[in-house]
Amino acid sequence: MNKERYKEEYEEGSELLWPSEKEDKVTMKFYSDLSRLTKNETSNNTKRLNFFVLFLSIIKLKKF
């Protein structure tokens, strides 16, 4: 079942334009990819920060 875009009109005068199934899938994939990308970027930054903190702690230990 492949629904096409359609308009829904209400008595109050407002209208809603509903997306087609294909547009819905593209939108959902976009937000899914965006969410995954954001999570990976945050994870990478945390790893880099942890590595940097570890590196600084090693340098401090060698100085003393």
MMTF fields as JSON, N, C-alpha, C and O atoms, coordinates in Angstrom:
{
  "mmtfVersion": "1.0.0",
  "mmtfProducer": "UNKNOWN",
  "numBonds": 255,
  "numAtoms": 256,
  "numGroups": 64,
  "numChains": 1,
  "numModels": 1,
  "chainsPerModel": [1],
  "groupsPerChain": [64],
  "chainIdList": ["A"],
  "bondAtomList": [4, 2, 8, 6, 12, 10, 16, 14, 20, 18, 24, 22, 28, 26, 32, 30, 36, 34, 40, 38, 44, 42, 48, 46, 52, 50, 56, 54, 60, 58, 64, 62, 68, 66, 72, 70, 76, 74, 80, 78, 84, 82, 88, 86, 92, 90, 96, 94, 100, 98, 104, 102, 108, 106, 112, 110, 116, 114, 120, 118, 124, 122, 128, 126, 132, 130, 136, 134, 140, 138, 144, 142, 148, 146, 152, 150, 156, 154, 160, 158, 164, 162, 168, 166, 172, 170, 176, 174, 180, 178, 184, 182, 188, 186, 192, 190, 196, 194, 200, 198, 204, 202, 208, 206, 212, 210, 216, 214, 220, 218, 224, 222, 228, 226, 232, 230, 236, 234, 240, 238, 244, 242, 248, 246, 252, 250],
  "bondOrderList": [1, 1, 1, 1, 1, 1, 1, 1, 1, 1, 1, 1, 1, 1, 1, 1, 1, 1, 1, 1, 1, 1, 1, 1, 1, 1, 1, 1, 1, 1, 1, 1, 1, 1, 1, 1, 1, 1, 1, 1, 1, 1, 1, 1, 1, 1, 1, 1, 1, 1, 1, 1, 1, 1, 1, 1, 1, 1, 1, 1, 1, 1, 1],
  "groupList": [{"groupName": "MET", "atomNameList": ["N", "CA", "C", "O"], "elementList": ["N", "C", "C", "O"], "formalChargeList": [0, 0, 0, 0], "bondAtomList": [1, 0, 2, 1, 3, 2], "bondOrderList": [1, 1, 2], "singleLetterCode": "M", "chemCompType": "L-PEPTIDE LINKING"}, {"groupName": "ASN", "atomNameList": ["N", "CA", "C", "O"], "elementList": ["N", "C", "C", "O"], "formalChargeList": [0, 0, 0, 0], "bondAtomList": [1, 0, 2, 1, 3, 2], "bondOrderList": [1, 1, 2], "singleLetterCode": "N", "chemCompType": "L-PEPTIDE LINKING"}, {"groupName": "LYS", "atomNameList": ["N", "CA", "C", "O"], "elementList": ["N", "C", "C", "O"], "formalChargeList": [0, 0, 0, 0], "bondAtomList": [1, 0, 2, 1, 3, 2], "bondOrderList": [1, 1, 2], "singleLetterCode": "K", "chemCompType": "L-PEPTIDE LINKING"}, {"groupName": "GLU", "atomNameList": ["N", "CA", "C", "O"], "elementList": ["N", "C", "C", "O"], "formalChargeList": [0, 0, 0, 0], "bondAtomList": [1, 0, 2, 1, 3, 2], "bondOrderList": [1, 1, 2], "singleLetterCode": "E", "chemCompType": "L-PEPTIDE LINKING"}, {"groupName": "ARG", "atomNameList": ["N", "CA", "C", "O"], "elementList": ["N", "C", "C", "O"], "formalChargeList": [0, 0, 0, 0], "bondAtomList": [1, 0, 2, 1, 3, 2], "bondOrderList": [1, 1, 2], "singleLetterCode": "R", "chemCompType": "L-PEPTIDE LINKING"}, {"groupName": "TYR", "atomNameList": ["N", "CA", "C", "O"], "elementList": ["N", "C", "C", "O"], "formalChargeList": [0, 0, 0, 0], "bondAtomList": [1, 0, 2, 1, 3, 2], "bondOrderList": [1, 1, 2], "singleLetterCode": "Y", "chemCompType": "L-PEPTIDE LINKING"}, {"groupName": "GLY", "atomNameList": ["N", "CA", "C", "O"], "elementList": ["N", "C", "C", "O"], "formalChargeList": [0, 0, 0, 0], "bondAtomList": [1, 0, 2, 1, 3, 2], "bondOrderList": [1, 1, 2], "singleLetterCode": "G", "chemCompType": "PEPTIDE LINKING"}, {"groupName": "SER", "atomNameList": ["N", "CA", "C", "O"], "elementList": ["N", "C", "C", "O"], "formalChargeList": [0, 0, 0, 0], "bondAtomList": [1, 0, 2, 1, 3, 2], "bondOrderList": [1, 1, 2], "singleLetterCode": "S", "chemCompType": "L-PEPTIDE LINKING"}, {"groupName": "LEU", "atomNameList": ["N", "CA", "C", "O"], "elementList": ["N", "C", "C", "O"], "formalChargeList": [0, 0, 0, 0], "bondAtomList": [1, 0, 2, 1, 3, 2], "bondOrderList": [1, 1, 2], "singleLetterCode": "L", "chemCompType": "L-PEPTIDE LINKING"}, {"groupName": "TRP", "atomNameList": ["N", "CA", "C", "O"], "elementList": ["N", "C", "C", "O"], "formalChargeList": [0, 0, 0, 0], "bondAtomList": [1, 0, 2, 1, 3, 2], "bondOrderList": [1, 1, 2], "singleLetterCode": "W", "chemCompType": "L-PEPTIDE LINKING"}, {"groupName": "PRO", "atomNameList": ["N", "CA", "C", "O"], "elementList": ["N", "C", "C", "O"], "formalChargeList": [0, 0, 0, 0], "bondAtomList": [1, 0, 2, 1, 3, 2], "bondOrderList": [1, 1, 2], "singleLetterCode": "P", "chemCompType": "L-PEPTIDE LINKING"}, {"groupName": "ASP", "atomNameList": ["N", "CA", "C", "O"], "elementList": ["N", "C", "C", "O"], "formalChargeList": [0, 0, 0, 0], "bondAtomList": [1, 0, 2, 1, 3, 2], "bondOrderList": [1, 1, 2], "singleLetterCode": "D", "chemCompType": "L-PEPTIDE LINKING"}, {"groupName": "VAL", "atomNameList": ["N", "CA", "C", "O"], "elementList": ["N", "C", "C", "O"], "formalChargeList": [0, 0, 0, 0], "bondAtomList": [1, 0, 2, 1, 3, 2], "bondOrderList": [1, 1, 2], "singleLetterCode": "V", "chemCompType": "L-PEPTIDE LINKING"}, {"groupName": "THR", "atomNameList": ["N", "CA", "C", "O"], "elementList": ["N", "C", "C", "O"], "formalChargeList": [0, 0, 0, 0], "bondAtomList": [1, 0, 2, 1, 3, 2], "bondOrderList": [1, 1, 2], "singleLetterCode": "T", "chemCompType": "L-PEPTIDE LINKING"}, {"groupName": "PHE", "atomNameList": ["N", "CA", "C", "O"], "elementList": ["N", "C", "C", "O"], "formalChargeList": [0, 0, 0, 0], "bondAtomList": [1, 0, 2, 1, 3, 2], "bondOrderList": [1, 1, 2], "singleLetterCode": "F", "chemCompType": "L-PEPTIDE LINKING"}, {"groupName": "ILE", "atomNameList": ["N", "CA", "C", "O"], "elementList": ["N", "C", "C", "O"], "formalChargeList": [0, 0, 0, 0], "bondAtomList": [1, 0, 2, 1, 3, 2], "bondOrderList": [1, 1, 2], "singleLetterCode": "I", "chemCompType": "L-PEPTIDE LINKING"}],
  "groupTypeList": [0, 1, 2, 3, 4, 5, 2, 3, 3, 5, 3, 3, 6, 7, 3, 8, 8, 9, 10, 7, 3, 2, 3, 11, 2, 12, 13, 0, 2, 14, 5, 7, 11, 8, 7, 4, 8, 13, 2, 1, 3, 13, 7, 1, 1, 13, 2, 4, 8, 1, 14, 14, 12, 8, 14, 8, 7, 15, 15, 2, 8, 2, 2, 14],
  "groupIdList": [1, 2, 3, 4, 5, 6, 7, 8, 9, 10, 11, 12, 13, 14, 15, 16, 17, 18, 19, 20, 21, 22, 23, 24, 25, 26, 27, 28, 29, 30, 31, 32, 33, 34, 35, 36, 37, 38, 39, 40, 41, 42, 43, 44, 45, 46, 47, 48, 49, 50, 51, 52, 53, 54, 55, 56, 57, 58, 59, 60, 61, 62, 63, 64],
  "secStructList": [7, 7, 7, 7, 7, 3, 3, 3, 3, 7, 6, 6, 1, 7, 3, 3, 3, 3, 7, 7, 2, 2, 2, 2, 2, 2, 2, 2, 2, 2, 2, 2, 2, 2, 2, 2, 2, 2, 2, 2, 2, 2, 2, 2, 2, 2, 2, 2, 2, 2, 2, 2, 2, 2, 2, 2, 2, 2, 2, 2, 2, 2, 2, 7],
  "xCoordList": [0.843, 0.0, 0.882, 1.608, 0.813, 1.636, 0.74, 0.164, 0.633, -0.23, 0.45, 1.654, -0.308, 0.204, -0.096, -0.869, 0.51, 0.301, -1.17, -1.76, -1.732, -3.116, -3.358, -2.648, -4.371, -4.714, -5.965, -6.918, -5.945, -7.102, -7.59, -6.837, -8.842, -9.388, -10.339, -11.089, -10.295, -11.146, -12.14, -11.916, -13.237, -14.304, -13.811, -14.298, -12.84, -12.338, -11.554, -11.206, -11.273, -10.545, -9.084, -8.384, -8.611, -7.213, -7.083, -8.03, -5.89, -5.612, -4.323, -3.379, -4.287, -3.071, -2.673, -3.514, -1.393, -0.88, -0.071, 0.991, -0.569, 0.081, 1.072, 0.765, 2.27, 3.274, 2.923, 2.127, 3.531, 3.351, 4.183, 5.019, 3.956, 4.719, 6.208, 7.055, 6.518, 7.92, 8.593, 9.722, 7.913, 8.462, 8.642, 9.624, 7.703, 7.792, 9.035, 9.755, 9.291, 10.449, 11.748, 12.685, 11.815, 13.02, 13.258, 14.39, 12.209, 12.328, 12.775, 13.654, 12.18, 12.556, 14.012, 14.726, 14.46, 15.851, 16.794, 17.844, 16.426, 17.25, 17.455, 18.586, 16.376, 16.502, 17.218, 17.922, 17.052, 17.763, 19.268, 20.065, 19.651, 21.065, 21.646, 22.772, 20.891, 21.344, 21.568, 22.546, 20.672, 20.801, 22.037, 22.79, 22.241, 23.403, 24.701, 25.663, 24.727, 25.911, 26.224, 27.384, 25.214, 25.396, 25.92, 26.809, 25.387, 25.844, 27.296, 28.078, 27.667, 29.047, 30.011, 31.111, 29.608, 30.478, 30.714, 31.839, 29.687, 29.802, 30.697, 31.534, 30.524, 31.333, 32.803, 33.671, 33.086, 34.468, 35.088, 36.253, 34.323, 34.846, 35.168, 36.17, 34.347, 34.578, 35.847, 36.642, 36.039, 37.239, 38.48, 39.49, 38.405, 39.55, 39.856, 41.018, 38.82, 39.002, 39.619, 40.54, 39.124, 39.685, 41.148, 41.964, 41.48, 42.862, 43.735, 44.842, 43.243, 43.974, 44.205, 45.305, 43.193, 43.319, 44.336, 45.166, 44.283, 45.248, 46.661, 47.589, 46.824, 48.122, 48.676, 49.855, 47.847, 48.288, 48.666, 49.632, 47.918, 48.234, 49.569, 50.311, 49.882, 51.173, 52.312, 53.354, 52.105, 53.138, 53.371, 54.52, 52.328, 52.464, 53.236, 54.072, 52.96, 53.641, 55.143, 55.96, 55.498, 56.9, 57.694, 58.91, 57.031, 57.729, 58.195, 59.234, 57.468, 57.798, 58.663, 59.024],
  "yCoordList": [-1.189, 0.0, 1.244, 1.502, 2.0, 3.191, 4.429, 4.78, 5.078, 6.258, 7.457, 7.657, 8.235, 9.478, 10.619, 10.467, 11.727, 12.923, 13.356, 13.313, 13.761, 14.235, 15.349, 15.478, 16.137, 17.28, 16.959, 16.373, 17.348, 17.136, 18.517, 19.291, 18.806, 20.113, 19.985, 19.015, 20.971, 20.982, 22.138, 23.118, 22.003, 23.006, 24.377, 25.394, 24.414, 25.701, 26.467, 27.629, 25.84, 26.507, 26.089, 26.531, 25.261, 24.83, 23.624, 22.865, 23.473, 22.357, 21.672, 22.328, 20.376, 19.604, 18.902, 18.312, 18.967, 18.268, 17.078, 17.25, 15.892, 14.678, 14.196, 14.228, 13.743, 13.268, 11.893, 11.154, 11.571, 10.233, 9.25, 9.657, 7.96, 6.933, 7.032, 6.86, 7.309, 7.424, 8.595, 8.467, 9.72, 10.882, 10.58, 11.007, 9.854, 9.464, 8.621, 8.851, 7.65, 6.775, 7.555, 7.321, 8.479, 9.294, 10.159, 10.269, 10.77, 11.62, 10.817, 11.252, 9.65, 8.806, 8.361, 8.33, 8.015, 7.603, 8.77, 8.587, 9.964, 11.15, 11.376, 11.563, 11.359, 11.603, 10.451, 10.672, 9.242, 8.098, 8.248, 8.05, 8.601, 8.805, 9.969, 9.891, 11.029, 12.195, 11.845, 12.282, 11.068, 10.645, 9.77, 9.943, 8.833, 7.944, 8.741, 8.485, 9.691, 10.52, 11.331, 11.439, 11.889, 12.683, 11.815, 12.236, 10.625, 9.722, 9.327, 9.297, 9.024, 8.638, 9.784, 9.578, 10.976, 12.138, 12.388, 12.681, 12.277, 12.46, 11.383, 11.662, 10.169, 9.055, 9.275, 9.045, 9.717, 9.967, 11.088, 11.002, 12.13, 13.237, 12.783, 13.213, 11.931, 11.424, 10.578, 10.684, 9.743, 8.912, 9.782, 9.516, 10.821, 11.72, 12.435, 12.586, 12.868, 13.559, 12.621, 13.012, 11.393, 10.425, 10.142, 10.027, 10.03, 9.801, 10.985, 10.799, 12.184, 13.396, 13.473, 13.811, 13.168, 13.171, 12.124, 12.39, 10.955, 9.898, 10.347, 10.144, 10.944, 11.438, 12.478, 12.431, 13.404, 14.423, 13.811, 14.243, 12.816, 12.184, 11.444, 11.421, 10.849, 10.163, 11.184, 10.947, 12.306, 13.346, 13.863, 14.061, 14.082, 14.554, 13.544, 13.932, 12.245, 11.209, 11.145, 10.893, 11.368, 11.291, 12.501, 12.41, 13.623, 14.821, 14.647, 15.19, 13.921, 13.786, 12.614, 12.369],
  "zCoordList": [0.0, 0.0, 0.0, 0.96, -1.07, -1.197, -1.214, -2.244, -0.066, 0.034, -0.603, -0.44, -1.312, -1.888, -0.925, 0.021, -1.177, -0.372, -0.486, -1.566, 0.622, 0.556, 1.569, 2.566, 1.283, 2.11, 2.918, 2.405, 4.177, 5.039, 5.49, 6.082, 5.204, 5.557, 6.743, 6.854, 7.617, 8.809, 8.726, 8.016, 9.462, 9.43, 9.856, 9.362, 10.779, 11.288, 10.232, 10.444, 9.11, 8.044, 7.947, 7.035, 8.85, 8.775, 7.849, 7.646, 7.297, 6.399, 6.825, 7.266, 6.694, 6.951, 5.663, 4.986, 5.328, 4.164, 4.669, 5.266, 4.431, 4.911, 3.87, 2.678, 4.287, 3.329, 2.777, 3.356, 1.651, 1.09, 1.902, 2.71, 1.689, 2.407, 2.083, 2.959, 0.819, 0.4, 1.118, 1.593, 1.194, 1.901, 3.392, 4.0, 3.971, 5.379, 5.631, 6.603, 4.763, 4.924, 4.802, 5.566, 3.853, 3.661, 4.89, 5.362, 5.406, 6.591, 7.797, 8.541, 7.999, 9.131, 9.02, 10.023, 7.805, 7.603, 7.882, 8.499, 7.432, 7.667, 9.165, 9.615, 9.932, 11.373, 12.07, 13.055, 11.581, 12.142, 11.911, 12.827, 10.68, 10.357, 11.147, 11.639, 11.267, 12.01, 13.477, 14.084, 14.033, 15.424, 15.608, 16.566, 14.69, 14.756, 14.632, 15.357, 13.726, 13.523, 14.774, 15.17, 15.386, 16.596, 17.731, 18.472, 17.873, 18.93, 18.711, 19.661, 17.471, 17.174, 17.415, 17.927, 17.052, 17.238, 18.724, 19.131, 19.521, 20.96, 21.547, 22.406, 21.089, 21.577, 21.244, 22.086, 20.027, 19.622, 20.445, 20.835, 20.709, 21.503, 22.919, 23.49, 23.488, 24.834, 24.862, 25.795, 23.85, 23.775, 23.668, 24.32, 22.845, 22.688, 23.996, 24.376, 24.672, 25.936, 26.968, 27.684, 27.053, 27.986, 27.678, 28.593, 26.416, 26.016, 26.422, 26.927, 26.203, 26.552, 28.06, 28.496, 28.852, 30.316, 30.749, 31.618, 30.162, 30.475, 30.126, 30.908, 28.981, 28.532, 29.503, 29.855, 29.933, 30.888, 32.236, 32.865, 32.676, 33.951, 33.876, 34.858, 32.751, 32.578, 32.604, 33.214, 31.945, 31.931, 33.353, 33.747, 34.115, 35.495, 36.343, 37.16, 36.154, 36.924, 36.594, 37.479, 35.353, 34.952, 35.43, 35.6, 35.647, 36.118, 37.557, 37.933, 38.35, 39.781, 40.055, 41.206]
}
